[in-house]
């Protein structure tokens, strides 16, 4: 009998034994193509010898030193490397152990910035429906996925939510993409005016929505208007790139493709590529200076902040993504994956939309292509697809509740950037088999 507390008490998953390239193997020897990178984590695959060597070397030298007493060479090197490639104005890196910690750090820093700058009346956040920002209470409170939030509503941070930029579902007939993007962005201004802009700290959004909406990018122009609104009303723009960042969408930071810079941005998942738990919150020089010239103390912290071994691993990962050309490969192989999905599923009667950027792709499933009607949620389409794909040796990330937390189903694909053309074909074949079995 296992004493591990599983994600679901009725679940008895196989034991993962080893990884090689884009494949995982269980204890029985069965081979699985990792078509979702776990949860968009394993951008380098599962056996990168350079990252493994860096971890071993760091453990031999210094496994851990608490940042209440020391900084470390790997932390300094990783921060320098990230800032060298960060959006304009981003100047400081706060290193944590994962995405939820990064978002919590962002929320707390944003609030403290308002205190440091003499605006203590700003105490609330605005985010978007169908967003996901993590499972700790602050991150969950700003997230807009009602199914995840419901049990914990009484004890969470309060935030209000506007509609996402969801072209497939929310653009009106006859409305151009540019017109829709402007209308969707202006919902932020409407909400600010409703609650009182002087009460708001910031707006939090994923540049490309991941788990809850299936690789959903905003239309061009949306985030430029969002940036203008934030500047006009003096609120911070916080971008959550935990899932869509670190090359996943074909640029190191997803927001590069929207032509904007945030005030704060969070990263994780692909930062460590699964080799060590790590995340980071990056902020502008202006925010850092406000703390430096005010209290001087960020009232926050975790035991494993700036963990040397995790930083050593991530430093090699970021080097491979940038100097090693893997971000460019993500863009190139992402285009190949998009074409393969379009070729196989573009006319499928139950595929409503194929979307995404780079190596971050989503397929929205529908009961009727013409009306865009979703499947009855009681059918459990997403769960059945996940099970069927896994049985066929494919790990993918189907989810239900795409539209509003209850209705809608999608499949999220986020394979390692090292995937080949032949492996893309294998992925599509296995996914097609699973879809035939379920749909």
Secondary structure, DSSP 4 states (H G I P E B T S, - for coil): ------SSTT--PPPEEEEETTEEEETT--EEEETTHHHHT-TT-S--HHHHHHHHHHHHH-S---TTT---HHHHHHHHHHHHHSPTTEEEEEEESSHHHHHHHHHHHHHHHHHHTT-TT--EEEEETT----SSHHHHHH---HHHHGGGGGGSPPEEEE----HHHHSPTT--HHHHHHHHHHHHHHHHHHH-GGGEEEEEE-SEE-TTTTSEEPPTTHHHHHHHHHHHHT-EEEEE-TTTTTTTTSSSSGGGGGT---SEEEE-GGGTTTSS--EEEEEEHHHHHHHHHTT---S---TTTT-HHHHHHHHHHHHHHHTT-HHHHHHHHHHHHHHHHHHHHTT-TTEEEEEEETTEEEEEE-SBTTTTBPPPGGG-HHHHHHHHHHHTTEE-EEEE-TTTSSS-EEEEE---TT--HHHHHHHHHHHHHHHHHH-
